[in-house]
Each structure stands twice: as structure tokens, then as C-alpha cells.
Amino acid sequence: MDRPQRLFSIGIFLCFINDAVAFSQSKPKHLSHDVRDSCRFTSSLFHSSTPLYYRDERDTTEEHLAESLSSSESRTQDEHLSSDGVSMPLIRAIWFNQASILLFATSVVTGLSFLSGNSIDLHSLHWNGSPGFHSFLDLDLTSLRLVEGFLATLPLISLGSLVEQSDKRDASNVNFSTTNMVISLFGRRRSPEDPTATTTSQVMMLSALVALSTGISEEIVFRGYIPTAIDSLSHSIPFALAGQAALFAFAHISPKSTPGENCVVGGLQFFNGIWYGLVYLATGGDLLPCMIAHMLYDMHILCETWSVVNHQMDYTQEAYRKQLDEGEEEAILRIQQQAGPSLNTQTLSFARRFFYAFDYEHKGSLSLSDVQRAVSYAFLKNKKNPKPETVEEVFERVLETRSHHDLAPIGRLSLSEFLQVLVTLKSPRSVA
């Protein structure tokens, strides 16, 4: 290998290191009021000192948590479910991060090629193994390239949907972090009760701009520079394809996440990296369809998550306002007496919201999958968490002991039964 190629390859891997550090430091660190309130319920019921997946820097002490709990009684329900709207500082941080990644990578490539005395033409870089290719900088949008990018998005959305629908603990935790991030970015949806909140058109526009920045930056670096460098070292297109996907996956995992969560994220991003690389090769060395697919996929994730979460928040707010029937109130009173001070009036209020937040089918009751997700969130930062089979065992036990007066459908838990599951799982003997 000659000196320019060697310098180019070293420079690309330096760029990757910079990208990985930038990605790991770019995750939002705060939550909406709703998410924080659900976590306050968790902290009160399970005595967890670190209930947040992304800890708000303002919630750093138990004294502050207690103060927040006591002051929440003076809020109206509308205030409780409102949020701060669009977070432009976070969005600008994403734009700056992506621009920095692309600028740094391109600067390293061009700078090292200049120092080598043999300039590298960015227009000539490619790794598809044939003389016919599109320049990385060729962004001429044609109908064919647009269709190719659109079709390439569909498998990504299908795989992402499988992760979203999973009730497995690690997948659920990844979904929680995505939800928290999206709500942190865009806040609540505008309504007659909250006329200053975010509109759907705002979210679509900002999502498109965020997705445009990530699509261009990450595709040029991970499907452009990096596989070209790997190909120049290995002279193997399959190795370049697998290598860029592995580095793409590695750049998206976080040391703050559990190994299981990183496995889910890494596996998903590895598939995405392989797929984007195959799209590049299948289109004859064209990066634009990859950018389009990446942009549409990210935009879909942001917009769909925001819409679904707000729809669930609206349902939670409406269901919470409804009066409980007499039998349910009596059952809850018995559970309060059993649980003691940990299930006081404030905690019960949060528990009701928590219950409805996981009622995805809006039936006023929870299925086993709903309960598994709720328990995953409730015990998110506990040192010992109940195993999924333990949750299922307690779920079935509660169903077996229910009376004929219970109103929940067969195979689903009412609010009082869900509280009974949580109180049972709180026992050290139940947590494995």
C-alpha cells in the first residue's frame, strides 16, 4: 500500500473514533414532566435512588425528589401533563454534532492527503469494485434515486417495529430511552387545553431537518469514507461491508447502557449498516439512496414515536379523570393497608397514571405484555430486578385469586390487581 492510501486509512479510523465519542455524548439527559412523575412513583414505591433512565441534572438529591412530590399536589392535571415544548438547544446540539462529524472527517481526509503530497479527489472515492459509480458529493435528486431510497426504507421500518412491539426487558428499555429522547426534543402535542404546545407540522419539519443532518453526515462517513478506507486496506468488498456495519453499530452503543440494551441497539444498527451498504452496492455505488433511506427512517422514528406517545398521554389523562367504581376503590384501599406508607395518596395518584400509561389497547386493564413492560420501567435502575418468569408467575397468581366481582377481561389485570403485582414484586423474596 502506498503512503497516501495508508494515511487516508489512518485518517478515516481517526474520524471513526471521533464519531463514536460524539455519538456517545449526544444523548439527551433530561425528561419531560410526565416521565419524571412516573419515575417519582417508582422511587416512592420501590425506594430506588436512581429511577431515571436519563437522569435530569436537576433531580440530583432525594430532598429535591421529596420536595417535588409534595409540591405536585398543587398542580392541576393539565399542568401535570404539560411539558416544555420543543427543545431547540437539544435540536441545535444534534445539528452541530452531525455537522462537526462530517466536517472533521472530511478535514482529516483532505488534510492527510495534502500532507502526503498526492491529493485525494473526494469525487473519485468509492468502494463498489467497478469503475461506474456516483460521487459522494453527487446529490442530484432524480425520481429513480428517490424511489430507490424510499423502497430501501421499508425493511428498516419493519425491523424497527419488531423491536418496538417486543416486551423483552432489554428491548423495552431501549424503547423507553427512545420515547424519553423524543419527548425531550418535541414536548407535548398542542391541544385546546395546551394551546402553546407543539404542533404536528412543527414536529414534521424539525424531524425532517434532524433526519437530513444525520442522513447526510452518517452516510458520507459510514457508507463513504470508512468502507473506502477498509477496502483500500483489505481489497475486499465483503470485508468493507461488514466492517463499516460493525463500526456503525459500535458507534451507537453507550457505556451508560446495560450489555443487553447495547446488544439490542448494536444488533439493530448492525443490520441497518449492512442494509445501507447493500443499497450502496446494489445501486452501483450511489450514496444518495442510502441518505434518503436513512433520512426517511429517522424521520419515521421521530414522528411516529412522538405521535404514539402523545396519543397515549392523552388517553392517560382522560382515563385518570374518570371515577373508579366502588369495588375497585375498596380493593385499592385493602392494598394500601397491606403496602403501608410506601403506597400513600400521592404515590397512588402516580400509580394510576403509570397504569394507564401502559394500557396500550385502552381497555382500562393490562395484558401480560403490558405488565412486563411496566415492570421493566418500574425496576429500571434497581440493583435486583424481578425476572420475566417471576412477573408472569405473579400475574397468573393474581388472576387465579380474583373474585367474580372483578371487571377486568379474562387474561388482563385491573388497576387494583396491577398494584397487587407491584406490591408482591416489591418483596425481596420475589425479586431474583
Stockholm file with secondary structure:
# STOCKHOLM 1.0

chainA/1-432         MDRPQRLFSIGIFLCFINDAVAFSQSKPKHLSHDVRDSCRFTSSLFHSSTPLYYRDERDTTEEHLAESLSSSESRTQDEHLSSDGVSMPLIRAIWFNQASILLFATSVVTGLSFLSGNSIDLHSLHWNGSPGFHSFLDLDLTSLRLVEGFLATLPLISLGSLVEQSDKRDASNVNFSTTNMVISLFGRRRSPEDPTATTTSQVMMLSALVALSTGISEEIVFRGYIPTAIDSLSHSIPFALAGQAALFAFAHISPKSTPGENCVVGGLQFFNGIWYGLVYLATGGDLLPCMIAHMLYDMHILCETWSVVNHQMDYTQEAYRKQLDEGEEEAILRIQQQAGPSLNTQTLSFARRFFYAFDYEHKGSLSLSDVQRAVSYAFLKNKKNPKPETVEEVFERVLETRSHHDLAPIGRLSLSEFLQVLVTLKSPRSVA
#=GR chainA/1-432 SS CCHHHHHHHHHHHHHHHHHHHHHHTCSCCCCCHHHHHHHHHHHHHHCCSCCCSSCCTTCCSHHHHHHHHHHGGGSCHHHHTCCCCCCHHHHHHHHHHHHHHHHHHHHHHHHHHHHTTSCCCGGGCCCSSSSCCCCTTCCCCCHHHHHHHHHHHHHHHHHHHHHHHCCCHHHHHHHHHHHHHHHHHHCCBCBTTBTTSBCHHHHHHHHHHHHHHHHHHHHHIIIIIHHHHHHHHHCCHHHHHHHHHHHHHHHHCCTTSCHHHHHHHHHHHHHHHHHHHHHHHHTTSCSHHHHHHHHHHHHHHHHHHHHHHHHHHHHHHHHHHSCCCHHHHHHHHHHHHHHGGGGCHHHHHHHHHHHHHTCTTCSSSBCHHHHHHHHHHHTTTCSSCCCHHHHHHHHHHHHHTCCTTCCSCTTCBCHHHHHHHHHHHHSTTTCC
#=GC SS_cons         CCHHHHHHHHHHHHHHHHHHHHHHTCSCCCCCHHHHHHHHHHHHHHCCSCCCSSCCTTCCSHHHHHHHHHHGGGSCHHHHTCCCCCCHHHHHHHHHHHHHHHHHHHHHHHHHHHHTTSCCCGGGCCCSSSSCCCCTTCCCCCHHHHHHHHHHHHHHHHHHHHHHHCCCHHHHHHHHHHHHHHHHHHCCBCBTTBTTSBCHHHHHHHHHHHHHHHHHHHHHIIIIIHHHHHHHHHCCHHHHHHHHHHHHHHHHCCTTSCHHHHHHHHHHHHHHHHHHHHHHHHTTSCSHHHHHHHHHHHHHHHHHHHHHHHHHHHHHHHHHHSCCCHHHHHHHHHHHHHHGGGGCHHHHHHHHHHHHHTCTTCSSSBCHHHHHHHHHHHTTTCSSCCCHHHHHHHHHHHHHTCCTTCCSCTTCBCHHHHHHHHHHHHSTTTCC
//
